């Protein structure tokens, strides 16, 4: 398994690129219990092309800025590890993590889940991981991946790494018997399959919806041979060491956002139409903590 070393991630975290400052905002504004340091730094991990994520999250960040009357600096980091380290090192007050990334963000950076994405009826949304092959492929089960190539997303992804590898384990198939290819992201894993570079690929339900809408895949030409249990959608978290008044204010502001404030982000998470954000806790993500334990994962694996 290819692992991104924490030393490299630390360098990335220390040089976090500022890609947007929502609504301009004056970062020199006076600090307060609800505006620590005179601004709020909001981290996002790049689960999609950052150029696409940026305008979507600018809308959410701008709405949050108006609610809190505090400048919100949007930061898209290099990878999962960089985001965890950035919060642990006090460089982020808020961060959205993938579900598995949240496990280690909670354990190593005291990230506290406060809100996630809901559907129009107000129910917490989820997605599924999957392994896909061409419709013409003789592969019909996970066991038949022995000796075949499988494109995964990137280390640390729940649906793009840990869950597909857990599927191999449950099928009694040693990872050494499968040619695992980390493509660099969910879109890249899908394209590896579409372009005939691999025999199979992880494609989660969110990426499938996005790629289908963009015409990048014709699902009639592919077949799913494995599907995970539902995974609760990404949590937005607050650093646990911050003033409880700040955490409460952020939670209230996030839960008070209008569906239109989160719609563009929701589209990337296959939440369409979206509802307001809903409250979540660490307990919401217990299945991911259990997965990390079952796979003996550590922060070095994200």
N, C-alpha and C positions, 0 to 999 in steps of 0.2 A: 504493500500500500504506500502510495506517495503521500508524504506528510509535509505540510508547510511549517518550517521551524519557527519557534517563537522568537528567536533572535531577529529574524527578518521582519516578523510581525511587529516587534517592538519598535523597530526603526520606522515602519509604516505608521504606527500609532503616534510616534513622536512628531511626525511630519504630516499630520492629518490635513488633507487638502480642503480648504474651504471652497465649496462649489457654489454656494448660494447663501445670501442673507435675506431671509423673507422680508418683503416690503421695505427693504432698505434698513430701517431700524437704527437707532443710535446705540451702539454697543457700549458707549461711555455713560449710559444712563445710570442713575444712582442705584446701588444695590438695595434689596429689601428681602424680606422673608420669601416673597414670591418671585423675586428676580435676583438670584444669587450672582454676585459678580457683575451685575448690571446687564447680563444677557444669559440666554439659555442655549447651550450647544446640544444639538439633536443629531445623533448619529444614525446612519442607515447603512446596512451592509449591501453590497452590490449583487442582489439576486437576479437582476436584469441589467441590460446595458445602462450604465450611469447616465448617458445622454437622454435616455427615455425616462429614467426614474426622476431625474432632477426637476423637470417642470411639474410632474405629478405631486411630488412632495413639497414643492414650493407653495402649492395651493393649501395643503394641510398646515404647513408651518406658518403661513401668513394668517390663517384663521386662528391658530393657537396663539400667535403673537397678539392678535386683537383681543382675545379672551383674557390673556394674562397681563396685557399692557406692559410687555417686556420683549425686547428684541430676541428673535429666535434665529440662531445661526444653523443652517442645514449643512451637515458634513456627511459625504458619502465616502466611506473608508475603503481600504483595499480588499479586506477579506474578513472572515469571521473572527480570527484571532486578533486582528488589529482592533476590532471594535470592542472586544472583551477587555483588552489591555488598555484601551483608551478610557473606558469607564473606570477600570480599576485604578488608573493613574490620575483620576480626577480631571480628565480632559473632556468628559461628556456628562451632562446632567440627565439627559434623556437619550434613549436609544431604542430602536426597533430591532429585535433579533429574530432570526429564524427559530423555530421551536427547539431544535437540538442545540443551537448556539446559545439559547437562553439557559439551558441546563448549566453550562459552564460559566455563563455570565452571572448567574445567580450564586454559584458556588465560589467563584473567584473574584467577582467584582461587586457582589451584593446588589445585583440588579433586581428590582422588585417590579413584577408585572402588575400593571394597573388597568390596561385597556387593550381590546383587540377588535377585530372587524366583524360586524354582524350583517345579516341579510335584512331585507326590507321589513321582515316581521320581528326583527329585534333578536334573532337567535344567533349565537356565536357560530361563525362559519368554520369550515374545515376543508381540507383537501386530501388527496390520496397520492401515494407514490405508485409507480407502475414500471414494469419491464415490458418493452414492446419489441416485436420482430416484424419483418416484412410478411405480408399475408401469404406469400409463396414459400416462406421458410418451413423446413421440416421440423423446426423447434416448436414444441407445444407445451413444454413444462420447464421449470427452473432446473430440474435435474439434467435436462438435455443441453444445458449451457456448458457442460464439460468440454474442454478443448476449443471453445468458441470465444469470441471477443465481445465484451460488454462495455459500452460507454457509460461512465458515471459522470456526475456533474463536477463537484470539487470536494475535497476532504472537509468534513464538518457539516455537510448538508444532511438534513434528516431524510428527505425523500430522494435526494440525489446521491447519497453515499451510504449512510448507516443502515437504512431500511432495506435497500436492495442487497447489501452484504449480509444482513440478518436473514433475508429470504434464502440466500445460499446456505447459510448455516443451518436453518431449519430444514432444508432439503437434504442435509447431510453431504453437501458439496463443498469441499475445501476450496478456499479462495485461490490457492496455488494451481488449481485445475482449470481456472477461468482466466482468460486474458483481460484483466481489468485495465481500462483506458480512461484516465481522468481527462475529460475534454476541456475543463475550465469553466463550466457553467451549464445551467439547464438548457439554454438555447443551443449551445455548442454540442451537447450530448445528442439533442434531437437532430441537429444537422448532420452529425456523424452517421446516424442511421439513415437519414434521407439520402445522403450522398453515397451510401453504400460502403462506408469506411469500416463498419463494424457489423457483427451478426445480430446484435441486440443493443438496446439502449434504455437507460432509465428516462422516463418521461412522466412527470407528475401532472396531475389534472389541471393545475394552473397554467403550466407551460403549454400543455396540449390545447387549452382554450385560446391562449394568446396566439400560438402558432397557426391554429386553424383559422382564426379571424383574420390573420395577416396573409393567409394563403401559402404558408410555408410547409404545410403538410396536408395530405389528403388521407384522412383516417381510414378510408375504405381500402387503402393499399397496405395497411398495417394491422397487426393483431396483438392484443395485450395477453401476455401469458402469466402475469402476476400482478396483483393489486393489494396494496397495504390496507390496514384499518385506517379510518379517518384520523387525520392529524389536525389538532386545533390550530387555527391561523396564528400568524406572528403576533407576539405581545409587544406593546409599547411599554417600556420600562423606565423607572426612575431610580437613580442611584440611592441605595438604601441609607447611606450615611448623611444625606441631606436633611435639612430641617423638616420634621413631619408636616409643618404648615405648608411647606412648598410642595411636598408630595400630594397632600390633600388638594391643594389649589390646582395642580397639574391634572390630577385625576378628574376633578370637577370640570375643568376646562375641556379635557378630551371627551368626556362623556356628554358634554354640552354642544359639541360640534354638530353642524347640520350634515345630513347625508351628502349634500353637494360639496362640502368641504373635503370629504374623504373619497369621493366617487372615482377620481382619477387614479388614486392609489389602489382602491378596491378593484379596479379593472385588471391590474397586474396580479391580484390575488384571487381572481376568478369570483369576485363578489360583485354581482351585477343583477339587479339593482342593489345598492348598499342601503343599509340603515345607519343610524347613529352608532358610534363605537359603544361597546359594552364592557362592563367590569370583568376582569379576570384576576386570578391569583396564582401563586406558585403551584397550588394544588391542581389547577386546570391542566398543567403540563406534566402531571405525574407519569403518564405513559412514556414520555420522553426521558424522564429520569430513570424509569425502569429499563428502557432500551439501552441507555448509556451503561447501566450496570450489567445488563446481559451481554453486551458486546465488549465489556471491559475498556470502555472509552475513557480518555482523559482529555484535558484541555489541549494536549499536544496533537490530538486528532481532529481539531477544528481549525 
